[in-house]
């Protein structure tokens, strides 16, 4: 929400909203359970971040789907939208557990 109570995405111009919808549709076509959050870029007042939380082992796979289009939007259309792919909390926890189990026993006791 912004200062007047509207969701951030509603404050964006039509071209930017369409670009965001296009990126979200592309990702959702490959990863249907992905959830999205659209927020202002804290480092760029003209920028918008699309945080895509996907149930994948490698979040880079999600970003790779739209990387060329994001570059095109920025370079050719002056639409400053970036996709930030992240794994679900469950995937992150499972990866940490797998990493912990793969450590030699003596390293596990040192980490505690």
C-alpha positions as CSV (number, residue, x, y, z in Angstrom):
1,X,0.0,0.0,0.0
2,X,1.1,3.5,-0.6
3,X,0.4,6.6,1.4
4,X,-3.2,7.0,0.0
5,X,-4.1,3.4,0.8
6,X,-4.0,2.0,-2.7
7,X,-1.9,-1.0,-3.6
8,X,1.5,0.0,-5.1
9,X,0.7,-1.6,-8.5
10,X,-2.3,0.6,-8.9
11,X,-0.1,3.7,-8.7
12,X,1.9,2.6,-11.8
13,X,1.2,3.7,-15.3
14,X,-0.6,1.4,-17.7
15,X,2.5,0.4,-19.7
16,X,4.3,-0.7,-16.5
17,X,1.2,-2.6,-15.3
18,X,1.0,-4.4,-18.6
19,X,4.7,-5.3,-18.5
20,X,4.3,-6.7,-15.0
21,X,1.3,-8.7,-16.1
22,X,3.2,-10.1,-19.1
23,X,6.2,-11.1,-16.9
24,X,3.9,-12.7,-14.3
25,X,2.0,-14.6,-17.0
26,X,5.2,-15.9,-18.5
27,X,6.4,-17.2,-15.2
28,X,3.0,-18.6,-14.1
29,X,2.8,-20.6,-17.4
30,X,5.9,-22.5,-16.4
31,X,5.5,-22.4,-12.6
32,X,1.7,-22.1,-11.8
33,X,2.0,-22.0,-8.1
34,X,4.3,-19.0,-8.1
35,X,3.1,-16.0,-6.0
36,X,4.0,-12.4,-6.8
37,X,4.5,-9.3,-4.8
38,X,5.0,-6.0,-6.6
39,X,6.9,-3.3,-4.7
40,X,8.9,-0.1,-5.3
41,X,12.6,-0.6,-5.9
42,X,14.2,0.8,-2.7
43,X,17.4,1.7,-4.7
44,X,15.7,3.3,-7.7
45,X,12.7,5.7,-7.4
46,X,11.8,4.9,-11.1
47,X,12.0,1.1,-10.6
48,X,9.6,-1.6,-9.6
49,X,10.4,-5.1,-8.3
50,X,8.4,-8.1,-9.0
51,X,9.2,-10.7,-6.3
52,X,8.3,-14.1,-7.7
53,X,8.2,-16.8,-5.0
54,X,8.3,-20.2,-6.7
55,X,8.4,-23.8,-5.6
56,X,11.7,-24.6,-7.3
57,X,15.1,-25.9,-6.4
58,X,16.9,-23.2,-8.4
59,X,15.3,-19.8,-8.4
60,X,17.5,-18.7,-11.3
61,X,15.4,-20.9,-13.6
62,X,12.5,-18.5,-12.9
63,X,14.6,-15.4,-13.7
64,X,16.0,-17.0,-16.8
65,X,12.5,-17.3,-18.3
66,X,12.1,-13.5,-18.4
67,X,15.6,-12.1,-18.4
68,X,15.7,-11.1,-22.0
69,X,12.3,-9.5,-21.8
70,X,13.3,-7.6,-18.7
71,X,16.4,-6.3,-20.5
72,X,14.2,-5.3,-23.4
73,X,11.7,-3.5,-21.2
74,X,14.5,-1.5,-19.6
75,X,16.6,-0.8,-22.7
76,X,14.0,-0.4,-25.4
77,X,10.8,0.7,-23.6
78,X,12.1,2.6,-20.5
79,X,10.1,0.5,-18.2
80,X,12.2,-0.2,-15.1
81,X,10.9,-3.5,-13.8
82,X,13.1,-6.2,-12.3
83,X,12.1,-9.7,-11.4
84,X,13.5,-11.1,-8.1
85,X,13.0,-14.9,-8.1
86,X,13.1,-16.6,-4.7
87,X,12.4,-20.1,-3.5
88,X,9.6,-20.9,-1.1
89,X,10.5,-21.1,2.6
90,X,9.9,-24.8,2.5
91,X,12.4,-25.3,-0.4
92,X,15.0,-23.1,1.5
93,X,14.5,-25.2,4.7
94,X,14.8,-28.5,2.7
95,X,18.0,-27.3,1.1
96,X,19.5,-26.3,4.4
97,X,18.6,-29.7,5.9
98,X,20.1,-31.5,2.9
99,X,23.3,-29.4,3.2
100,X,23.5,-30.2,6.9
101,X,23.0,-33.9,6.3
102,X,25.8,-33.9,3.6
103,X,28.4,-32.5,6.0
104,X,30.8,-34.9,7.7
105,X,29.7,-35.6,11.3
106,X,32.6,-33.7,12.8
107,X,31.6,-30.5,10.9
108,X,28.0,-30.8,12.1
109,X,29.1,-30.8,15.7
110,X,31.3,-27.7,15.1
111,X,28.4,-25.8,13.6
112,X,26.2,-26.3,16.7
